[in-house]
Amino acid sequence: MKRLEGRTALVTGAARGIGYEIALMFAAEGASVMVADLSAEESAAAAADIAAKTGAKTAGLGLNVAREEDCEKAVDGTVAAFGRLDILVNNAGITKDGLVLRMKQEDFSAVIDVNLKGAFLMAKAASKSMLKARSGRIINMASVVGQAGQAGQANYAASKAGLIGLTKSLAREFAPRNVLVNAVAPGFVRTRMTDGLKEEAKAKICEMIPLGRICEPAEIAKAALFLAGDDSAYVTGQVLAVNGGLYM
Ligand SMILES: NC(=O)c1ccc[n+]([C@@H]2O[C@H](COP(=O)([O-])OP(=O)(O)OC[C@H]3O[C@@H](n4cnc5c(N)ncnc54)[C@H](O)[C@@H]3O)[C@@H](O)[C@H]2O)c1
């Protein structure tokens, strides 16, 4: 029995990286999946690719999660395509790294707008139908950096720490209607976001990780799958750390 048979999911930032892996795994587990990312073309291409690999119903749409009307359209589009929305994954995220002394205000705001405000806007848009249905799952992609802090990433760390506070508050607000809200906090995952690091930096990072290696995107998708499925029916307001022991 597939674990998400008959469910529908909307995954932001799903044209590549961790989001793509989550969309693929959810589709393989029987969900109908809306791939939502900045480019409508790339979203459609990823959706077609996932459909070909899994046989699931998929569709793609373009959105900027920092824009309220885009978020509302994405939720409406998902309901129009698949009839309902059961699972929202707020995965879209960006970095604009720099030391605080040199960080421009615009770079701070841009990261907060996408990583934190975007999740708020998407959760708000999705909550209308989930609360009405008295069922739903919202999964926010936080980061170990939001838990431990990181020099050179004050904007990103603040956005991800904020996302953890948002997760817990939404969990409390939505629990009476059986809408469960949790976060996944990955450590260092092998994606385009980390591919840019020099080999030397990667080796240093691995030395700090008790499990001694960088995480694969599918390992994050498995955590999201747990939080999306029936096995986590009594779990809400939690931060599931998938970081190889980097932060305990
Ligand atoms: N890679 C890591 O090591 C790591 C670690 C911890 C947390 N994360 C988090 O996981 C999530 C996915 O990261 P990734 O490594 O796959 O990154 P990625 O850059 O490969 O993918 C991010 C996706 O989000 C999309 N996106 C960016 N801004 C958007 C916007 N305004 N609206 C809609 N889509 C937008 C991008 O187009 C891209 O497809 C992010 O939230 C990131 O902060 C990543």
The ligand as an SDF file (V2000), in Angstrom:
LIG
                    3D

 44 48  0  0  0  0  0  0  0  0999 V2000
   21.0370   22.2950    0.5850 N   0  0  0  0  0  0  0  0  0  0  0  0
   21.1970   22.3480    1.8880 C   0  0  0  0  0  0  0  0  0  0  0  0
   22.2510   21.9980    2.4350 O   0  0  0  0  0  0  0  0  0  0  0  0
   20.0880   22.8330    2.7780 C   0  0  0  0  0  0  0  0  0  0  0  0
   20.2660   22.7300    4.1580 C   0  0  0  0  0  0  0  0  0  0  0  0
   19.2610   23.1490    5.0010 C   0  0  0  0  0  0  0  0  0  0  0  0
   18.0940   23.6450    4.4770 C   0  0  0  0  0  0  0  0  0  0  0  0
   17.9450   23.7530    3.1390 N   0  0  0  0  0  0  0  0  0  0  0  0
   16.6760   24.3170    2.6650 C   0  0  0  0  0  0  0  0  0  0  0  0
   16.0360   23.4090    1.7990 O   0  0  0  0  0  0  0  0  0  0  0  0
   15.2600   24.1140    0.8370 C   0  0  0  0  0  0  0  0  0  0  0  0
   15.6390   23.6460   -0.5560 C   0  0  0  0  0  0  0  0  0  0  0  0
   17.0030   23.9100   -0.7660 O   0  0  0  0  0  0  0  0  0  0  0  0
   17.8670   23.2980   -1.9550 P   0  0  0  0  0  0  0  0  0  0  0  0
   19.1910   22.9830   -1.3900 O   0  0  0  0  0  0  0  0  0  0  0  0
   17.1100   22.2570   -2.6810 O   0  0  0  0  0  0  0  0  0  0  0  0
   18.0450   24.6230   -2.8320 O   0  0  0  0  0  0  0  0  0  0  0  0
   17.9570   24.8780   -4.4050 P   0  0  0  0  0  0  0  0  0  0  0  0
   18.5080   26.2520   -4.5870 O   0  0  0  0  0  0  0  0  0  0  0  0
   18.5420   23.7450   -5.1750 O   0  0  0  0  0  0  0  0  0  0  0  0
   16.3830   24.8940   -4.6530 O   0  0  0  0  0  0  0  0  0  0  0  0
   15.5570   25.9140   -4.1790 C   0  0  0  0  0  0  0  0  0  0  0  0
   14.3950   26.0680   -5.1170 C   0  0  0  0  0  0  0  0  0  0  0  0
   13.5580   27.1380   -4.6330 O   0  0  0  0  0  0  0  0  0  0  0  0
   13.1820   27.9390   -5.7340 C   0  0  0  0  0  0  0  0  0  0  0  0
   12.8750   29.3060   -5.2990 N   0  0  0  0  0  0  0  0  0  0  0  0
   13.7430   30.2530   -4.8710 C   0  0  0  0  0  0  0  0  0  0  0  0
   13.0910   31.3890   -4.5930 N   0  0  0  0  0  0  0  0  0  0  0  0
   11.7710   31.1560   -4.8510 C   0  0  0  0  0  0  0  0  0  0  0  0
   10.6040   31.9500   -4.7650 C   0  0  0  0  0  0  0  0  0  0  0  0
   10.6410   33.2400   -4.3760 N   0  0  0  0  0  0  0  0  0  0  0  0
    9.4040   31.3980   -5.0930 N   0  0  0  0  0  0  0  0  0  0  0  0
    9.3480   30.1080   -5.5020 C   0  0  0  0  0  0  0  0  0  0  0  0
   10.4280   29.3110   -5.6120 N   0  0  0  0  0  0  0  0  0  0  0  0
   11.6240   29.8300   -5.2930 C   0  0  0  0  0  0  0  0  0  0  0  0
   14.3910   27.9050   -6.6720 C   0  0  0  0  0  0  0  0  0  0  0  0
   14.0360   28.2940   -7.9840 O   0  0  0  0  0  0  0  0  0  0  0  0
   14.8360   26.4540   -6.5450 C   0  0  0  0  0  0  0  0  0  0  0  0
   14.2230   25.6110   -7.4840 O   0  0  0  0  0  0  0  0  0  0  0  0
   15.5380   25.6040    1.0910 C   0  0  0  0  0  0  0  0  0  0  0  0
   14.5100   26.1540    1.8880 O   0  0  0  0  0  0  0  0  0  0  0  0
   16.8370   25.5800    1.8470 C   0  0  0  0  0  0  0  0  0  0  0  0
   16.9870   26.7290    2.6590 O   0  0  0  0  0  0  0  0  0  0  0  0
   18.9130   23.3570    2.2670 C   0  0  0  0  0  0  0  0  0  0  0  0
  1  2  1  0
  2  3  2  0
  2  4  1  0
  4  5  1  0
  4 44  2  0
  5  6  2  0
  6  7  1  0
  7  8  2  0
  8  9  1  0
  8 44  1  0
  9 10  1  0
  9 42  1  0
 10 11  1  0
 11 12  1  0
 11 40  1  0
 12 13  1  0
 13 14  1  0
 14 15  2  0
 14 16  1  0
 14 17  1  0
 17 18  1  0
 18 19  2  0
 18 20  1  0
 18 21  1  0
 21 22  1  0
 22 23  1  0
 23 24  1  0
 23 38  1  0
 24 25  1  0
 25 26  1  0
 25 36  1  0
 26 27  1  0
 26 35  1  0
 27 28  2  0
 28 29  1  0
 29 30  1  0
 29 35  2  0
 30 31  1  0
 30 32  2  0
 32 33  1  0
 33 34  2  0
 34 35  1  0
 36 37  1  0
 36 38  1  0
 38 39  1  0
 40 41  1  0
 40 42  1  0
 42 43  1  0
M  CHG  2   8   1  16  -1
M  END
$$$$
